[in-house]
Amino acid sequence: MDRRRARAGPAIVCRWGPASPKGREPTSGGHLTETYEDTTASRRATDTLTLRVGDVAVRIKSGNPDMKLRVNRVAESFLVSDGPADVEVTTAWGDLCQPTQASLVFDSGGLWRLSRELEKHVFHLTSPMYGPQPYKRATFSVDFTCGEVLLERSYFDRRYPVDALEYPLDELLMMNLLVRERGVEVHACGLEDSDGQGYLLVGHSGSGKTTVAELWQKAGAVRVLSDDRIILRSWSGTPWMYGTPWHGEARFALPARTPLRQIFFLRHGTTNEIVPLKCTEALARFLACSFVPFYSRSGLDFALTFFSQLIDSLPCAELRFVPEESAIELARRRAA
C-alpha cells in the first residue's frame, strides 16, 4: 500500500485519558490506548463549520481552496449554523517533514505529544499507518482560543473532505479549554431521568456505564447524554452536565445539557448497594476518571477546586450493582 495516497484520516483512533481500556487494570496518571472506531464521514462538506460541545463553540475554516471540511456522523448533531465562536481554527495543507524548534512539554507515550514554541502550544499527531512523521500538527495560542491545524499533504487524498479536529485532537483541545475556568470532562455516563433528575455515573472503562444507561432506558423514559464522556460546568452556582460526541459502546451522544442532582461512582457488585463516600474519597475518584492536562499546574489546580466545590454541593456515593433494573430502582430511591 502506498501510504502517501491513503484516504483522508488515519485508521487508528487515539484515546488518551486516565481510564484504562477494557480488560486491564486502571493505572495512575494519563495514558493513550488505541481503539478502532466507526469514523464514517458525514455527508456534509464545506469550507467552514462550527462545532459546539459543552457550550464551547469551535469554528474551523479551510485555508486552501482544494480543502473541504467534514465531521463524523456522530459529531454532525453538534454542529451549529450561527452564533459567536469561542475558538477560531484555520486548517491547511502543510509540509510536516521539516523539524520544529519547539520544546517538549508532554509525551503521551503513544500517538501524540505536546510541545511549546514561542509561547504557543503545539500538538504533534502520529499514526502507525504513517510512521514517526506527524500527519497533523496543531498550533494554539496561550489560551487555546486561536489555532492552526496543518495536515501533511502527502498523506491525504485531496479528493475527499477532511476532519481537521479528528479525534483525539478535538478532545485535547476541549480538555485544555475547559480547565481555563470553564469546567472539566469526566469519564462518565450522564442521563436525565423522567422526573428531570440528572444523574452522573462515573467510572473507568468496564465499570458498567453503558450497562447502567441501557438498564435505565428499560426502566422508563430517560435521556442519555453520553455513555462515556461528560462535560461538567457550573452556571450561577448550579452544576450542569453536557453530552459529548465521544460516546461509548451504545453510542449515546446528545448535544444537550441537564442540571446535575446526584453523583454515583460505579462498581460491579454481588448485590445492589449504595455506599456513602467521604469527600476525600470522592475527590480521588473524580481525579482518576477526569480528563485534565496533568502537565498543567494551573489546569490541575482548577480541576481540584472545581471537583471540591461539586462534592460539597451534591451527594456522592458508590453504587455497587448487579445488571438488573432493581439497581435503577435503588438509585432513584436514593435521589428522591
C-alpha positions in Angstrom: 0.0 0.0 0.0 1.3 3.4 -0.9 0.8 5.3 2.4 1.1 8.6 0.7 -2.2 8.1 -1.1 -4.1 6.8 1.9 -7.6 8.1 2.2 -8.0 11.2 4.4 -7.5 10.5 8.1 -5.7 7.7 10.0 -7.4 4.3 10.5 -6.3 4.2 14.1 -8.1 6.4 16.6 -6.2 7.5 19.7 -7.9 7.6 23.1 -6.0 9.4 25.8 -7.0 9.6 29.4 -6.6 8.3 32.9 -9.1 5.4 32.4 -7.8 2.0 31.4 -9.0 0.1 28.4 -11.5 -2.7 29.0 -9.9 -5.8 30.5 -7.0 -4.0 32.0 -6.3 -2.6 35.5 -6.5 1.2 35.9 -3.2 2.9 36.1 -2.2 6.2 37.7 -1.9 9.3 35.5 -2.8 9.6 31.8 -2.0 7.2 29.0 -3.0 6.6 25.5 -4.6 3.5 24.1 -5.7 2.6 20.5 -9.2 1.7 19.6 -10.8 1.1 16.2 -14.0 3.1 15.7 -16.5 3.9 13.0 -15.2 7.2 11.7 -17.6 7.2 8.7 -17.6 10.7 7.2 -20.7 12.7 7.3 -22.4 13.7 4.0 -21.6 17.4 4.6 -18.6 19.0 3.1 -17.9 22.7 3.5 -15.3 25.5 3.8 -16.4 26.5 7.3 -18.1 24.7 10.1 -18.8 25.3 13.8 -18.8 22.5 16.4 -20.5 23.3 19.8 -19.7 21.0 22.7 -20.3 21.8 26.3 -21.4 25.3 25.3 -18.0 25.9 23.8 -18.1 26.8 20.1 -15.2 26.0 17.9 -15.2 27.4 14.3 -13.0 25.7 11.8 -12.1 27.3 8.4 -10.4 25.9 5.4 -7.2 27.8 4.4 -7.0 26.1 1.0 -9.4 26.2 -1.9 -9.0 22.5 -2.5 -9.7 21.5 1.1 -13.2 20.8 2.2 -14.1 20.1 5.8 -16.4 17.5 7.4 -17.0 15.8 10.7 -18.0 12.2 11.5 -21.7 11.4 11.6 -22.0 11.4 15.4 -20.5 14.9 15.6 -22.9 16.2 13.0 -25.6 16.7 15.7 -23.1 19.0 17.5 -22.8 21.4 14.5 -24.4 24.8 14.7 -25.1 27.3 12.0 -24.9 30.6 13.8 -23.7 32.4 16.9 -20.3 33.6 18.0 -17.3 31.2 18.4 -15.1 30.8 21.4 -12.3 29.3 19.4 -11.2 30.1 15.8 -9.2 27.4 14.0 -7.8 27.6 10.4 -6.7 24.4 8.7 -4.4 24.0 5.7 -2.1 21.6 3.8 1.5 21.6 5.1 4.9 20.1 4.8 5.5 18.5 8.2 8.8 16.9 7.2 10.6 20.0 8.4 11.6 19.8 12.1 10.3 22.5 14.5 12.2 24.4 17.2 9.5 23.5 19.8 10.5 22.3 23.3 8.8 19.1 24.5 6.2 19.6 27.3 4.5 16.2 27.4 4.7 12.9 25.6 1.6 10.7 25.8 3.7 7.6 25.2 1.6 6.9 22.2 0.3 8.8 19.2 0.6 12.4 20.3 2.9 14.8 22.1 2.7 18.4 23.2 5.5 21.0 22.7 5.8 24.7 23.2 7.1 27.1 20.6 7.2 30.9 21.2 4.6 30.7 24.0 2.3 28.7 21.7 1.1 25.1 22.3 1.9 22.6 19.5 0.4 19.1 19.2 2.1 16.6 17.0 -0.1 13.7 16.0 1.3 10.5 14.5 -0.1 7.1 13.4 1.4 3.7 12.8 0.0 4.0 9.3 2.4 6.8 8.5 5.4 6.1 10.8 7.1 8.6 13.2 6.4 11.6 11.0 3.3 13.6 12.1 0.3 13.5 9.8 -1.1 16.5 11.6 0.3 19.4 13.6 -1.9 21.8 15.6 -0.7 25.1 17.0 -2.7 27.1 19.5 -2.4 30.4 21.3 -1.7 30.5 25.0 -5.4 30.5 25.9 -6.3 28.0 23.2 -8.8 30.4 21.6 -7.0 30.6 18.3 -5.2 27.9 16.3 -3.9 26.5 13.1 -4.1 22.8 12.0 -1.7 21.7 9.3 -2.2 18.4 7.5 0.7 16.6 5.8 -0.3 17.0 2.2 1.4 13.8 1.0 -0.7 11.6 3.4 -4.1 12.8 2.2 -6.2 12.2 -0.9 -7.4 15.7 -1.6 -10.5 14.5 -3.4 -12.1 13.8 0.0 -13.1 16.3 2.7 -11.0 16.2 5.9 -11.9 16.2 9.6 -9.4 18.7 10.8 -10.1 18.1 14.5 -10.4 14.4 14.1 -10.2 12.5 17.5 -8.1 12.9 19.6 -7.4 16.5 18.7 -10.9 17.7 19.3 -10.9 16.2 22.8 -7.4 17.5 23.5 -8.5 21.0 22.5 -11.6 20.8 24.6 -9.8 19.4 27.7 -7.4 22.4 27.6 -10.1 24.9 27.0 -12.3 23.7 29.9 -9.7 23.9 32.6 -9.3 27.6 31.8 -12.1 28.5 34.2 -14.8 26.7 32.3 -15.3 23.1 33.5 -14.0 19.6 33.4 -14.5 16.5 31.2 -15.0 13.2 33.1 -15.2 9.5 32.2 -18.9 9.0 33.0 -22.4 8.4 31.8 -24.8 11.3 32.2 -28.6 11.0 32.0 -31.8 12.9 32.7 -34.5 10.8 34.3 -38.2 11.1 33.5 -38.7 13.3 36.6 -35.9 15.7 35.4 -33.3 14.4 37.9 -29.8 14.5 36.4 -27.6 11.6 37.3 -23.8 11.4 36.8 -22.5 7.8 36.8 -18.7 7.9 37.0 -16.3 5.0 36.2 -13.4 3.6 34.3 -13.9 1.5 31.2 -15.6 -1.7 32.2 -17.2 -0.3 35.3 -20.7 -0.6 33.8 -21.6 2.9 32.4 -23.2 1.6 29.2 -24.9 -1.3 31.1 -26.5 1.1 33.6 -27.5 3.5 30.8 -29.3 0.7 29.0 -30.9 -0.5 32.2 -32.2 3.0 32.9 -33.7 3.2 29.5 -35.6 0.0 30.1 -36.8 1.2 33.4 -38.5 4.3 32.0 -38.3 7.5 29.9 -34.8 8.9 30.1 -32.4 11.0 28.0 -28.8 9.6 27.9 -26.4 12.5 27.2 -23.4 10.2 26.8 -22.4 6.7 27.9 -18.7 7.5 28.2 -17.7 11.2 28.2 -19.5 14.0 30.1 -18.6 17.7 30.4 -19.3 19.3 33.7 -19.8 23.1 34.1 -21.2 25.4 36.7 -23.5 28.3 36.0 -24.6 30.7 38.7 -23.8 28.0 41.3 -25.8 25.3 39.6 -23.7 22.3 38.2 -24.7 21.2 34.7 -23.6 18.2 32.6 -23.4 18.1 28.9 -23.3 15.3 26.3 -20.3 14.9 24.0 -19.6 13.3 20.6 -17.2 10.9 22.4 -19.5 8.0 23.1 -19.2 4.5 24.5 -20.3 1.1 23.2 -24.0 2.1 23.0 -23.2 5.3 21.0 -25.2 7.6 23.2 -24.2 11.2 22.2 -26.7 14.0 22.6 -25.9 17.8 22.1 -27.9 18.6 25.3 -27.4 19.5 28.9 -29.2 19.0 32.2 -28.8 20.1 35.8 -26.9 17.6 37.9 -28.6 16.3 41.1 -26.9 13.1 42.1 -23.4 11.6 41.6 -22.7 7.9 41.7 -19.3 6.1 41.3 -20.0 2.7 39.7 -18.7 -0.6 40.8 -19.9 -4.1 39.9 -21.2 -6.0 43.0 -22.9 -9.2 44.1 -25.9 -7.2 45.3 -27.3 -3.7 44.9 -25.9 -1.4 47.5 -25.2 2.4 47.9 -22.2 3.2 50.0 -21.6 6.9 51.1 -18.2 8.3 50.2 -16.0 10.7 52.2 -15.2 13.9 50.4 -11.5 12.9 50.0 -12.6 9.5 48.5 -14.9 11.2 46.1 -12.2 13.7 45.1 -9.7 10.9 44.4 -12.3 9.0 42.3 -13.1 12.1 40.3 -9.4 12.8 39.5 -8.9 9.2 38.5 -11.7 9.5 36.0 -11.1 13.0 34.7 -9.6 14.3 31.5 -7.4 17.1 32.7 -3.9 18.2 31.4 -1.8 16.9 34.3 1.2 18.7 32.7 -0.5 22.0 33.5 -0.2 23.2 37.1 -3.0 25.8 36.7 -5.3 23.3 35.0 -4.8 20.7 37.7 -5.4 23.4 40.4 -8.7 24.4 38.7 -9.9 20.8 38.4 -9.2 20.2 42.1 -11.1 23.3 43.1 -14.0 22.5 40.7 -14.4 19.0 42.0 -14.1 20.1 45.6 -17.0 22.6 45.1 -19.0 20.0 43.3 -18.6 17.4 46.0 -19.6 20.0 48.7 -22.8 20.9 46.8 -24.1 17.4 45.8 -24.4 14.0 47.3 -21.7 11.5 46.2 -21.9 7.7 46.8 -20.7 4.5 45.3 -23.3 2.4 43.5 -22.5 -1.3 43.7 -24.8 -3.0 41.4 -25.9 -6.2 39.6 -27.1 -5.7 36.0 -30.8 -5.7 36.8 -33.4 -3.0 36.8 -33.6 -3.2 40.6 -30.3 -1.3 40.7 -32.0 1.6 39.0 -34.9 1.5 41.4 -32.4 1.7 44.3 -30.6 4.7 42.7 -33.9 6.5 42.2 -35.0 6.0 45.8 -31.7 7.5 46.9 -32.2 10.6 44.9 -35.9 11.1 45.9 
